[in-house]
Structures are given as C-alpha cells and as structure tokens.
Amino acid sequence: MAATNSLRLREILVSIVLVATVAGVVLGIWELIVWKFELPKALLPTPKQCWDAAVLEKLPLFRATLSTGFAAIAGLLVSVVIGYSMAVIFSQSRGLRLALFPYVILLQTVPIVAIAPLLIIWSGYTFRTVVIVTAIVCLFPIVNSVTGGLLSTKQDTNDLFRLYGAGRWKRLLHLQIPSSVNHLMLGIKTSSGLAVIGAIVAEFFVGNGTTYDGLGTLMTGWTALVKTDALVSAVFASALLGVLMFGSVHLISTVCLRRWTQVATGSG
Amino acid sequence: MSESARVSAIHCKSLAIDFPGEIRAVDHVDLTVNAGEIVSLIGPSGCGKTTLLRLMAGLEIPTDGSVSLDPPVVGHAGGIAFVFQQPSLLPWRTTLENVVLPLDLIGRGSRQSRRELASKMLETVGLEHAATRFPSELSGGMKMRVSIARALVTDPHVLLLDEPFAALDDMLRNQLGQLLLELWEKRRFTVVMVTHNIAESVLLSQRIAVMREGTLAKILENPLPQPRNEQLRTTIEFGEFYGHVSHALRGD
C-alpha cells in the first residue's frame, strides 16, 4: 500500500513538472514572438504585461471569476438534477425515450448564442438567465451518459435480478442507479468545462443590460476599451476556473465515489 | 424441517423453445432430475444446453411443453439458484454485500440476520477473510466462490450451473469442483450443471445427459461410487466411464 502511494505521489510530481515545463516553453515562445516582431501591446501583450494587468485588476477579476464560478456550478448542478431525472425516466420507458431523446439532441445542436437573447427576454438580465444557459449547455452530456449507464447493465446481472423476483424499483435502486454513477461522473466531467463556457457566453449577453459582473461581462468591457492585457488575464482566469471545476469533479469521483467509479472496470 | 424437504425434483415435459428466425433451440425434451441428484448436461456448442438450463430456471418462456418442480418452490423466493459462466458480481458491492444481494432482493429477514447468513456462507466457501474486499480485488477463483456462495445463501431447492468453471485453469477448476461436491454432500440440493468438460461431469454427476441439436440424445448413469473425490480420477472405472461419455458425445 505504501509503495503504491509513493508511486502515485511520484507520478503526480512528474506530471506537475511536465505541465510546468510545457507552460514555461509556451510562455517563452510567446515572449519571443512579441519581442521578435515588435508587436504592440494592444495586439499581443507579453506574459509579463498580462500578469501586471491581472495584478492591477485583481479585485474586479477576482469578483468576476467568483460570479462566473457560482453561475457555472449552479448551472451544472441544475443540469445534473434535471439530466439525471430525465435519464431515469428514459431508462424506464422506451416509448418516452424514443419520443423525447431527439429533443434533447436538438437542444444540443441549437447554438446557445441563438437561444441566449430569447432567454434574456423571458428571464431578464439576471444571474438566473446565466444559470439557465449554463444548464442547457451542460444537459446533453449528462442525459446521454447517464441514460447509457442505466441501460448498460449486463445480461447475467439482469437475469440474476429476475431470478430473485426483483421488480422495477429494486432493479433501479440496487442495479441501475449504482451502475450509472460512473457514467454520471464522466458526464459531469465533460460538462464541467462546458459550464464555464456556457456561463461566459451567457454573460456576454446578460452583462449588456446590468451591472452583472461575470468574466463574460468583464471581457466585453475590456474588449471595448482595447485592454488586451487584462482581456488575456481574464481568459486565463476562465481557463483556471474550468480546470478547477474539472479537478474538483475528478476529486469527488475518486475520493467520495470510489466504490462506484474506481471499481467499475473490475466487474466480475 | 428435514434437509430433504428443501430439495425439489425437476420435471421437463416435452419442453421446446423457438427463437426468432424459426430456430428451434430445444426440441421437445423430456427429462426428470430427481430430488438431490446432480445431473450434467453436455454436448457440442449450440446444442441447446444453456437454453434448457435457462428454461429450468424460468429465465426463458417455453414455446411448448412445461417445467415443474416437485415440490414446487412457490412461496420460497430464492428456491432456484443460478451460477453463471462469469461470476457476475456487482463491482460496487463488497464480497459480503454481493452474497447478501439475493436476500436483499427477496427481502428475507432483518439486515443483521442477512449479513450473518451471508458471513456464514462466505465461511463455507473459505472466503471469510475477503468479506470487505471488492470484486476487483479478488482472483478469478475467489470470484467464482463468491458467486457460488451468493447462489447458496437463499438455501435453494435447486442449483443450476452454466459452465461455472469454464473460464478457470485446471487446478482451480478441480478445486471448485471439489468444493461443489462438499457443499452438495452437506445439503444435497438438486443440481443441474452445463459443462463442456467430460472429466468434470464424470466426477461430479450421478447422471450425464448428452444433448445434440436441441434434443436429448442419451442419458448415461454414472457407476462411480459416492462420496467422490479427486483420487477417483486415477481409477480404471473413471477412465472407462469417461470413454463411454466421450463415445456418446461423438454419437457412436
């Protein structure tokens, strides 16, 4: 056990060193391009200038990251609740699945920038609208993944449950729901990145009418002011938010839900 | 209640089943498995052995004929137990929780009594030390032991096994065959086992039903004495009966 932990720790350290090396190389090339082609700050600032802008604008940047983070988490949670419920219904009724699943796909294919203005008309320039847009963006991966998980139980296991007279509810409770946890976490991982994108896109629209202060709003304002260095720092903040959300979901998946997620491949 | 009251005979009367595409998987089979008897079903791949076993378990609905248990297991949920070719354990449940599963599903007894029963069953198959392990932490042989413990935890009248040791190496196969014999000696439940392995069927069963193209081609009475153990494999009688079964399989 101790040897395994030590091996895992070493793997993490190696991974950190590799990621940091790639980041260092990219930042170096970036700095070199700006210096070599003498690019103006408005077109492409250096990493140092972006860092300085981030420090200068730290308060609004922090506040905006927090707002967008809250909206992304809220939207993701709403999509998990709605998505999981829909998947359970789809798994219990083939008719409903055939009738409604195409609409879930439709929701995924309609561009969110086309729906956002409509949602603003219906829901206003509010935090709620950002959450709704985020939930719509996150919904499909969760419904798709969980429905697959609920329906992918093995023939032998199904037979076993039939043999002991397990009805629909016992099957759902003891077999389908536990076997879908791994699929749910995969769906949430996919959606965690999309949640930040959805929240920022919604903020592009919602920020126009109010004092709403998400990253999308900040980006719109800084674009208008050609504050490219601050804009790049906001892009980094949004990327960091996405990574944090993905990492948190991964942590929950491996630590709290290990029984359902780590051992799923060991079916026997 | 006496031990013999907990076992049932199986009567298959003119049992037939068609699958889509007009494929007759089992063609009017008449077979009686006596209470407390071990019968092996052997035959080439696709001859309908597993389908016949599934019909006995009630997992397939016959197109014609009937399967009945005598005495019937009505009112005794878990009266028929089935061991699949793969252990089919739930990966999110521990070994003990997997053995408890049938009792959870049929809702027998309190939570505590179910766990006690499952613990005893794990002891019987020699896995009490692995109660808190997950299936991914068990070897193939251990998983199959758990699967057998899970099948027997409901104290079934009838135990049906579908090539349970096919995926295991020879040593494990022999060990588990021996374990099955020991469990049967203690409880004397009725056993029907599908197998491709002639030696396994000769060692374990009292009768061997040879199947061909969905029909019962021959039933062979096993002359080997009871109780049986691994040493029997080296006897002349074992070799002779092995030869008979082999001939019957070839259709001689």
Chai-1 contact restraints between the chains, C-beta under 6 A:
chainA,res_idxA,chainB,res_idxB,connection_type,confidence,min_distance_angstrom,max_distance_angstrom,comment,restraint_id
A,D156,B,F84,contact,1.0,0.0,6.0,A-B,restraint_1
A,D156,B,Q86,contact,1.0,0.0,6.0,A-B,restraint_2
A,D156,B,S88,contact,1.0,0.0,6.0,A-B,restraint_3
A,T157,B,S88,contact,1.0,0.0,6.0,A-B,restraint_4
A,D159,B,L59,contact,1.0,0.0,6.0,A-B,restraint_5
A,L163,B,F82,contact,1.0,0.0,6.0,A-B,restraint_6
A,Y164,B,P102,contact,1.0,0.0,6.0,A-B,restraint_7
A,Y164,B,L105,contact,1.0,0.0,6.0,A-B,restraint_8
A,Y164,B,I106,contact,1.0,0.0,6.0,A-B,restraint_9
A,G165,B,A77,contact,1.0,0.0,6.0,A-B,restraint_10
A,A166,B,L105,contact,1.0,0.0,6.0,A-B,restraint_11
A,K170,B,L105,contact,1.0,0.0,6.0,A-B,restraint_12
A,P178,B,W92,contact,1.0,0.0,6.0,A-B,restraint_13
A,R259,B,W92,contact,1.0,0.0,6.0,A-B,restraint_14
A,W260,B,W92,contact,1.0,0.0,6.0,A-B,restraint_15
A,V263,B,P91,contact,1.0,0.0,6.0,A-B,restraint_16
A,V263,B,F134,contact,1.0,0.0,6.0,A-B,restraint_17
A,V263,B,S136,contact,1.0,0.0,6.0,A-B,restraint_18
A,A264,B,P91,contact,1.0,0.0,6.0,A-B,restraint_19
A,G266,B,P91,contact,1.0,0.0,6.0,A-B,restraint_20
A,G266,B,P135,contact,1.0,0.0,6.0,A-B,restraint_21
A,G266,B,S136,contact,1.0,0.0,6.0,A-B,restraint_22
A,S267,B,P91,contact,1.0,0.0,6.0,A-B,restraint_23
A,G268,B,P87,contact,1.0,0.0,6.0,A-B,restraint_24
A,G268,B,L89,contact,1.0,0.0,6.0,A-B,restraint_25
A,G268,B,P135,contact,1.0,0.0,6.0,A-B,restraint_26
A,G268,B,K143,contact,1.0,0.0,6.0,A-B,restraint_27
